[in-house]
Amino acid sequence: MALDAVEAIRQLQDRSSARRRSAAKQLRKLGDRNAGPALLEALKNEVRDSRTWETQYQMTMALGTCGSPSDLPYLRDLVLQRETLHAVHTAGGDAIVRLSYMEHSHAEAIRWCLGTANETLVGGALQAVAMLRLTPDQEIVTDVLDFIEARSPQDGIYFWPTVAAAGWTGRRVHHFLTSCISSPRPDVVEAATNSPAGNHGAYRPL
């Protein structure tokens, strides 16, 4: 039987990393804002142990669905720290965009992530852009595509903006999707085939 929010919050303090991770995944699914403070404290403790990267990832993703914009300063500081794990950069980018979206500041959040030049962080941010079906203004779309197209077509960072582009318009977007049809990555080809028809697909982040 799935945990309810109260049980999941309690389980965030379990001695087992697997059980803490399971609790975070359940809270992420529930999206209960009451769990935000407990998740933030649990994440602050979890990031001290580099061995629990999967748990850190799920806690950060859960904070994106259960937290509040007041958690943004901590998340931004976390992803800028040298010792922060790659998995947390991905989840952190996602959570930063999601929480910024709550206060209608996601455009600034996307710019901030791009400004770090951290590909893993930007990938996570674009994951959230795709899942929330955000339509940034043309200036931000151009900045995103400039960032992406400076990378090798083999790079996985192409996937989420290709999905997100299902809701974008303009000549630059059309050119981007057309070029992605020839991608060496089957997942990018599939997304680029669907996006011109406005189809975001049924993709879900881990």
Secondary structure as the mmCIF struct_conf table of DSSP 4:
data_model
#
loop_
_struct_conf.conf_type_id
_struct_conf.id
_struct_conf.beg_label_comp_id
_struct_conf.beg_label_asym_id
_struct_conf.beg_label_seq_id
_struct_conf.end_label_comp_id
_struct_conf.end_label_asym_id
_struct_conf.end_label_seq_id
HELX_RH_AL_P HELX_RH_AL_P1 ALA A 5 GLN A 11
TURN_TY1_P TURN_TY1_P1 LEU A 12 GLN A 13
BEND BEND1 ARG A 15 ARG A 15
HELX_RH_AL_P HELX_RH_AL_P2 SER A 17 LEU A 30
TURN_TY1_P TURN_TY1_P2 GLY A 31 GLY A 31
HELX_RH_3T_P HELX_RH_3T_P1 ARG A 33 ALA A 35
HELX_RH_AL_P HELX_RH_AL_P3 GLY A 36 GLU A 46
TURN_TY1_P TURN_TY1_P3 VAL A 47 ARG A 48
HELX_RH_3T_P HELX_RH_3T_P2 SER A 50 THR A 52
HELX_RH_AL_P HELX_RH_AL_P4 TRP A 53 CYS A 66
HELX_RH_3T_P HELX_RH_3T_P3 PRO A 69 ASP A 71
HELX_RH_AL_P HELX_RH_AL_P5 LEU A 72 LEU A 80
BEND BEND2 GLN A 81 GLN A 81
TURN_TY1_P TURN_TY1_P4 ARG A 82 GLU A 83
BEND BEND3 THR A 84 THR A 84
HELX_RH_AL_P HELX_RH_AL_P6 HIS A 86 MET A 102
TURN_TY1_P TURN_TY1_P5 GLU A 103 HIS A 104
HELX_RH_AL_P HELX_RH_AL_P7 HIS A 106 THR A 116
TURN_TY1_P TURN_TY1_P6 ALA A 117 ALA A 117
HELX_RH_AL_P HELX_RH_AL_P8 GLU A 119 LEU A 132
TURN_TY1_P TURN_TY1_P7 ARG A 133 ARG A 133
HELX_RH_AL_P HELX_RH_AL_P9 GLN A 138 GLU A 149
TURN_TY1_P TURN_TY1_P8 ALA A 150 ALA A 150
BEND BEND4 ARG A 151 ARG A 151
TURN_TY1_P TURN_TY1_P9 PRO A 153 GLN A 154
HELX_RH_3T_P HELX_RH_3T_P4 GLY A 156 TYR A 158
HELX_RH_AL_P HELX_RH_AL_P10 PHE A 159 ALA A 164
HELX_RH_3T_P HELX_RH_3T_P5 ALA A 165 GLY A 167
BEND BEND5 GLY A 170 GLY A 170
HELX_RH_AL_P HELX_RH_AL_P11 ARG A 171 CYS A 180
TURN_TY1_P TURN_TY1_P10 ILE A 181 SER A 182
BEND BEND6 PRO A 184 PRO A 184
HELX_RH_AL_P HELX_RH_AL_P12 PRO A 186 ASN A 194
HELX_RH_3T_P HELX_RH_3T_P6 SER A 195 ALA A 197
TURN_TY1_P TURN_TY1_P11 GLY A 198 GLY A 198
TURN_TY1_P TURN_TY1_P12 GLY A 201 ALA A 202
#
